[in-house]
Each structure stands twice: as structure tokens, then as C-alpha cells.
């Protein structure tokens, strides 16, 4: 009996001496104003994905993909690579023509807001599964080889977690099929007609980045004439996954923007809420100037708030395509 009692007393003593398990530390918050310069390159041919919370970025070659297919089960939209100056023409329902001509009008592109109802391809399905049966012609962009510039295709449907695509060259009768699976954790699955395969054009999961700097198409007002025209701009777009942005008005300085002010702003989830016009082209100098006093507040998918302003568009060698900005978590 005495030995048994001693055993339990020893066990209790040893248990009380074991160190407590350390609590998992909360994610670190960036303290103070952070600065960053991105390397899009003089040709602005790199897409740069930015995660503000860790002050990191990842680059991809932005011109390699042609179509992006929404990955979420409830989404059905298909987007164009407007950075390539791509356009799409919607034909009739039924069989894809064997030898169609390049249409002179009726071309469309995706609205930069990211609204799924304003894509160039439009609503190809009544329910995101069955296809209306429209055929399309894609102009992949002027920089593509002449023989590969135009592609005719049809979205045959979306079943079992994948989009089904039928396509061929404009004058080609040898149709091919492609299966584009929805990728878990991504916004879009990207397909290249040149590679005849999907690409990892979105290098990070949707909750691991906030902003992307890339080429995209928008309508701008021509200086002098006041007329709108379609233009491939270089700018900053939001992550479509639960990310929003507000611009601080009334010339409030960057230093004065705090969390209380930020929470009073009107946030928008338009992808081009920041856009391209934080920089302006000076025709006299032939260079871009940055709107230093414009301040944006970004609300991330993790519900963090960051204030941000741009400070330059050139690197130390005077080369354009190197956006610089400073930001701070609120």
C-alpha cells in the first residue's frame, strides 16, 4: 500500500514539473510605414502579386495565358487576358464555322471592374453548367504570331468540377478539346492556346495576396479631343477574393489617416478601384509623374486595413515600370 502511494505521489510531482505547452503566437503585425518597389520591367511584361501583411511579392510572366476560368463552384465567368490587348467576338449558337472571316466589328473585352456580367465572353450558360452553345473568335493580341493570333472556340459546359473547351485555329478544321479543372484556393484557372494547357498564372492562393500590378484594358479620355478610346494601361488591381478599397478624399495627408478615418470610408470591390491613374504622363518631359497626395485604404480578405500611397514609377536608373509605394497597417 505504501509503495503504491509513493508511486502516485511521484507521478503527480513529475506531472507538475512538466513545462506548459507554449501558446501559438499571433501573426505579427507590420509596425510603422513600410516601403516597397516592384519590378515589372521597362516593358511592363511581369505581373507582380503583392501581399501587404508580409510585405512580399511574387512575379509571373503576364502574357502567357489567354483565358481564365472561375474556380469557385458558384462562379461561371470566363475572363480574357486584356493585358495582351485581347478581344472576343460572339457568334451564333450551333456548330463552329469551318472557315470564318475575321469580323470587322462586334469585338468586346472585359470591363476592368471585374463585374462578371461585364466580361467580353458574357454569360455563356444559363446555370454555369450547360452551355448556350455560342461559338466565339478570340483575337489573342497583336503581338502574337500571325498564324496563331485568332482562335475559334466554344465552351461546351462545366461538369464535375471542370470546364470543357472545344477549339481550333481560325482556318483550322482539326478541333481539339481541353479540360480545365477548377483549382481549389485560386480565383481562376488559366489556359493558354499556345501551350494547349493550363498555366499557374496566379502563383498564390486567393487568400495569400492583396494587389496585382499588371497590364489591363480600359477606356480612357483622349487628351485634346475628349473622346474615349480603349487603351492597355499599366496599373494596380485588387484581388477579387474579398478585397476592397477606398480612396481618402478632401486632401487628408497620408500621416493623418488612422483606423477611425479608414473605417468611415466607402469601400468598393471594383478590381480597378486603384487602377492606373495614380501616375500621369507628362508630354513635355516624356515621363510619368506620381500623384503623391492620393491615399488609398485597402481592406484585405483577412479584414486587415492598410493605407497606401505611391511615391515613384522609376528605379534608380530612371527606368519606368518599377512602381514604388509606401503603406502602413492601421
C-alpha positions as CSV (number, residue, x, y, z in Angstrom):
1,X,0.0,0.0,0.0
2,X,2.9,2.4,1.0
3,X,4.7,1.6,-2.3
4,X,1.6,2.3,-4.3
5,X,1.0,5.6,-2.6
6,X,4.6,6.6,-3.2
7,X,4.2,5.8,-6.9
8,X,1.2,8.1,-7.3
9,X,2.9,10.9,-5.3
10,X,5.9,10.7,-7.6
11,X,3.7,10.7,-10.7
12,X,1.9,13.8,-9.5
13,X,5.2,15.6,-8.8
14,X,6.6,14.8,-12.2
15,X,3.4,16.0,-13.9
16,X,3.5,19.3,-12.1
17,X,7.1,19.8,-13.2
18,X,6.4,19.5,-16.9
19,X,6.5,22.8,-18.7
20,X,3.3,24.1,-20.0
21,X,2.8,23.9,-23.8
22,X,3.6,27.3,-25.4
23,X,0.7,29.1,-27.0
24,X,0.8,29.6,-30.7
25,X,1.9,33.2,-31.2
26,X,-0.5,35.5,-33.1
27,X,0.6,36.6,-36.6
28,X,3.0,39.6,-36.4
29,X,1.6,43.0,-37.4
30,X,3.8,45.2,-39.5
31,X,4.8,48.1,-37.4
32,X,5.4,51.5,-38.9
33,X,5.5,52.7,-42.5
34,X,6.7,50.1,-45.0
35,X,8.3,50.9,-48.4
36,X,8.3,48.7,-51.5
37,X,9.5,48.8,-55.1
38,X,8.1,46.3,-57.6
39,X,10.0,45.1,-60.7
40,X,7.5,45.0,-63.6
41,X,10.3,45.8,-66.0
42,X,10.6,48.5,-68.7
43,X,8.2,46.5,-71.0
44,X,5.9,46.0,-68.0
45,X,5.6,42.4,-69.0
46,X,5.6,40.9,-65.5
47,X,2.5,40.6,-63.3
48,X,3.5,41.2,-59.7
49,X,1.3,39.9,-56.9
50,X,1.7,41.7,-53.5
51,X,0.8,40.5,-50.0
52,X,0.8,43.6,-47.8
53,X,0.7,41.8,-44.5
54,X,4.1,40.2,-45.1
55,X,5.5,42.9,-47.4
56,X,6.3,40.3,-50.1
57,X,5.6,39.9,-53.8
58,X,5.8,37.2,-56.5
59,X,6.3,37.7,-60.2
60,X,4.9,35.9,-63.2
61,X,5.0,36.5,-67.0
62,X,1.7,38.1,-67.7
63,X,1.4,37.4,-71.4
64,X,1.4,33.6,-71.4
65,X,-2.3,32.9,-70.8
66,X,-5.4,33.6,-72.9
67,X,-8.5,32.7,-70.9
68,X,-9.2,32.5,-67.1
69,X,-11.9,30.2,-65.8
70,X,-13.5,31.0,-62.4
71,X,-12.6,28.4,-59.8
72,X,-15.4,28.9,-57.2
73,X,-18.3,26.5,-57.7
74,X,-20.8,29.3,-57.6
75,X,-18.9,31.3,-60.3
76,X,-19.2,30.8,-64.0
77,X,-17.4,33.7,-65.7
78,X,-14.5,33.4,-68.1
79,X,-12.1,36.2,-68.5
80,X,-9.7,37.4,-71.2
81,X,-6.1,38.4,-70.9
82,X,-6.7,42.1,-71.6
83,X,-3.0,42.8,-70.9
84,X,-2.3,41.2,-74.3
85,X,-4.9,43.6,-75.9
86,X,-7.2,40.6,-76.4
87,X,-10.7,40.9,-77.9
88,X,-13.5,38.4,-78.3
89,X,-16.3,38.1,-80.8
90,X,-19.5,36.2,-80.0
91,X,-21.0,34.2,-82.9
92,X,-24.3,32.3,-83.2
93,X,-25.3,29.1,-81.5
94,X,-24.7,25.8,-83.2
95,X,-21.6,24.4,-84.9
96,X,-18.4,26.4,-85.1
97,X,-17.8,27.6,-88.7
98,X,-15.0,25.8,-90.5
99,X,-13.6,28.9,-92.2
100,X,-14.9,32.1,-90.6
101,X,-13.7,35.5,-91.6
102,X,-12.3,38.0,-89.1
103,X,-15.3,40.2,-88.2
104,X,-14.9,43.9,-88.7
105,X,-17.0,44.9,-85.7
106,X,-18.7,43.4,-82.6
107,X,-15.5,42.8,-80.7
108,X,-15.6,43.1,-76.9
109,X,-13.3,42.9,-73.9
110,X,-13.6,42.5,-70.1
111,X,-14.6,45.6,-68.1
112,X,-11.8,46.4,-65.7
113,X,-14.2,46.5,-62.7
114,X,-14.2,42.7,-62.7
115,X,-18.0,42.5,-62.8
116,X,-18.8,39.0,-64.1
117,X,-21.8,40.5,-66.0
118,X,-19.4,42.7,-68.0
119,X,-16.9,40.2,-69.4
120,X,-16.3,40.1,-73.1
121,X,-17.4,36.5,-73.4
122,X,-20.5,37.2,-71.3
123,X,-22.9,34.7,-69.9
124,X,-22.2,31.6,-71.9
125,X,-24.5,29.4,-69.7
126,X,-27.9,29.7,-68.0
127,X,-26.8,27.9,-64.9
128,X,-23.0,27.7,-65.1
129,X,-23.1,24.0,-66.2
130,X,-24.9,23.7,-69.5
131,X,-23.8,25.8,-72.5
132,X,-26.0,28.1,-74.6
133,X,-23.9,26.8,-77.5
134,X,-22.4,30.1,-78.7
135,X,-19.2,30.0,-80.6
136,X,-16.5,32.7,-80.2
137,X,-13.5,34.1,-82.0
138,X,-10.6,35.2,-79.8
139,X,-8.1,37.8,-81.0
140,X,-5.2,36.9,-78.8
141,X,-3.5,40.2,-79.4
142,X,-1.3,42.0,-82.0
143,X,1.9,40.6,-80.5
144,X,1.0,37.0,-81.2
145,X,2.4,35.3,-84.4
146,X,0.1,36.0,-87.3
147,X,-0.8,32.3,-87.8
148,X,-1.7,31.9,-84.1
149,X,-3.4,35.3,-83.5
150,X,-7.0,34.1,-83.9
151,X,-8.7,31.1,-82.3
152,X,-12.3,29.9,-82.6
153,X,-13.8,28.1,-79.7
154,X,-16.9,27.1,-77.8
155,X,-17.4,26.4,-74.1
156,X,-19.2,23.1,-74.1
157,X,-20.1,23.1,-70.4
158,X,-18.8,22.8,-66.9
159,X,-19.4,19.5,-65.1
160,X,-17.6,17.5,-62.4
161,X,-15.5,20.5,-61.4
162,X,-14.1,21.2,-64.8
163,X,-14.8,23.4,-67.8
164,X,-14.9,21.7,-71.2
165,X,-13.5,23.7,-74.2
166,X,-13.6,22.9,-77.9
167,X,-11.2,25.0,-80.1
168,X,-9.1,25.3,-83.2
169,X,-7.2,27.9,-85.2
170,X,-9.3,30.3,-87.2
171,X,-8.9,28.4,-90.5
172,X,-8.2,25.0,-89.0
173,X,-10.7,22.1,-89.1
174,X,-8.8,20.0,-86.7
175,X,-10.7,20.7,-83.5
176,X,-9.2,19.9,-80.1
177,X,-10.7,19.5,-76.7
178,X,-9.4,20.8,-73.4
179,X,-10.5,20.1,-69.8
180,X,-9.8,23.0,-67.4
181,X,-10.3,21.9,-63.8
182,X,-11.4,24.4,-61.1
183,X,-8.4,24.8,-58.8
184,X,-9.2,24.9,-55.1
185,X,-8.0,28.1,-53.4
186,X,-7.5,30.0,-56.6
187,X,-9.6,32.7,-58.3
188,X,-9.1,31.5,-61.8
189,X,-7.6,28.5,-63.7
190,X,-5.7,29.9,-66.7
191,X,-5.5,28.3,-70.1
192,X,-3.0,29.0,-73.0
193,X,-3.9,28.2,-76.5
194,X,-0.2,28.3,-77.5
195,X,0.7,25.7,-74.8
196,X,-2.6,23.8,-75.1
197,X,-2.7,23.5,-71.4
198,X,-3.4,25.3,-68.1
199,X,-0.8,27.6,-66.5
200,X,0.0,28.8,-63.0
201,X,-0.6,32.4,-63.9
202,X,-2.0,33.1,-60.4
203,X,1.0,31.9,-58.3
204,X,-0.6,32.3,-54.9
205,X,-3.8,31.1,-53.3
206,X,-6.5,33.7,-53.2
207,X,-6.0,34.5,-49.5
208,X,-2.3,35.0,-49.9
209,X,-2.2,38.2,-51.9
210,X,-4.0,41.5,-52.0
211,X,-2.9,43.5,-55.1
212,X,-1.6,42.7,-58.5
213,X,0.3,45.1,-60.8
214,X,-0.3,44.2,-64.4
215,X,-1.4,45.4,-67.9
216,X,-5.1,45.6,-68.4
217,X,-7.5,47.2,-70.9
218,X,-9.7,50.2,-70.0
219,X,-11.4,53.2,-71.6
220,X,-9.7,56.5,-71.2
221,X,-10.4,60.0,-72.4
222,X,-8.1,61.3,-75.1
223,X,-6.3,64.5,-74.2
224,X,-7.4,67.3,-76.6
225,X,-10.4,65.6,-78.2
226,X,-12.2,64.5,-75.0
227,X,-13.2,61.3,-76.8
228,X,-13.0,57.9,-75.1
229,X,-10.8,55.2,-76.6
230,X,-9.7,51.7,-75.5
231,X,-6.2,51.5,-74.1
232,X,-3.9,48.9,-72.5
233,X,-2.9,50.6,-69.2
234,X,-0.5,49.6,-66.5
235,X,-1.9,49.7,-63.1
236,X,-2.9,48.1,-59.8
237,X,-5.9,45.8,-59.4
238,X,-7.4,44.3,-56.3
239,X,-7.6,40.6,-55.6
240,X,-11.2,39.6,-56.4
241,X,-11.3,37.5,-53.3
242,X,-12.9,39.6,-50.5
243,X,-10.7,42.6,-51.1
244,X,-11.9,46.1,-51.3
245,X,-10.5,49.7,-51.4
246,X,-11.5,53.3,-50.6
247,X,-9.7,56.5,-51.6
248,X,-9.3,59.1,-48.9
249,X,-10.8,62.4,-50.1
250,X,-10.5,66.0,-49.1
251,X,-6.7,66.0,-49.3
252,X,-6.2,64.3,-45.9
253,X,-2.4,63.7,-45.6
254,X,-1.1,60.2,-45.5
255,X,0.2,60.7,-42.0
256,X,-3.2,61.8,-40.7
257,X,-5.1,58.7,-42.0
258,X,-5.9,56.5,-39.0
259,X,-8.1,53.5,-38.4
260,X,-11.0,55.6,-37.3
261,X,-11.0,57.6,-40.5
262,X,-10.4,54.4,-42.6
263,X,-13.5,52.7,-41.1
264,X,-15.6,55.7,-42.1
265,X,-14.8,55.4,-45.8
266,X,-16.9,54.0,-48.6
267,X,-15.1,50.8,-49.7
268,X,-15.6,49.4,-53.2
269,X,-14.7,45.9,-54.6
270,X,-14.2,47.0,-58.2
271,X,-10.9,45.5,-59.2
272,X,-9.7,48.8,-60.7
273,X,-10.6,50.8,-57.6
274,X,-6.9,51.9,-57.5
275,X,-6.4,51.5,-61.3
276,X,-3.7,53.2,-63.4
277,X,-4.2,57.0,-62.9
278,X,-2.1,57.3,-59.7
279,X,0.5,58.1,-62.3
280,X,0.2,60.8,-65.0
281,X,2.1,61.1,-68.3
282,X,3.8,64.5,-68.8
283,X,4.0,65.1,-72.6
284,X,6.6,67.9,-72.1
285,X,9.1,65.7,-70.2
286,X,8.0,62.4,-71.7
287,X,7.9,60.9,-68.3
288,X,5.3,59.8,-65.7
289,X,4.7,61.7,-62.5
290,X,3.1,60.2,-59.5
291,X,0.0,61.6,-57.6
292,X,1.9,61.6,-54.3
293,X,-1.0,63.1,-52.3
294,X,-3.6,60.4,-53.3
295,X,-4.1,58.0,-50.4
296,X,-5.9,54.6,-50.6
297,X,-7.1,52.3,-47.9
298,X,-7.2,48.6,-48.7
299,X,-9.2,46.1,-46.7
300,X,-7.8,42.6,-47.2
301,X,-9.5,39.2,-47.2
302,X,-8.3,38.8,-43.7
303,X,-10.1,42.1,-42.7
304,X,-6.8,44.0,-42.2
305,X,-6.6,47.7,-43.1
306,X,-3.7,49.3,-44.9
307,X,-3.2,52.8,-46.0
308,X,-1.1,53.2,-49.2
309,X,0.3,56.0,-51.4
310,X,2.5,55.8,-54.5
311,X,5.9,57.6,-54.5
312,X,7.5,56.8,-57.8
313,X,7.3,54.8,-61.1
314,X,11.0,54.7,-61.9
315,X,14.0,52.8,-60.5
316,X,17.3,54.4,-59.6
317,X,18.5,54.1,-63.2
318,X,15.5,56.1,-64.4
319,X,13.8,53.1,-66.0
320,X,10.0,53.1,-65.9
321,X,8.0,50.0,-64.8
322,X,9.2,50.0,-61.2
323,X,6.2,51.2,-59.1
324,X,7.2,52.4,-55.6
325,X,4.8,52.9,-52.8
326,X,4.6,53.1,-49.0
327,X,2.0,51.6,-46.8
328,X,1.1,51.1,-43.2
329,X,-1.2,48.7,-41.4
330,X,-3.9,50.5,-39.4
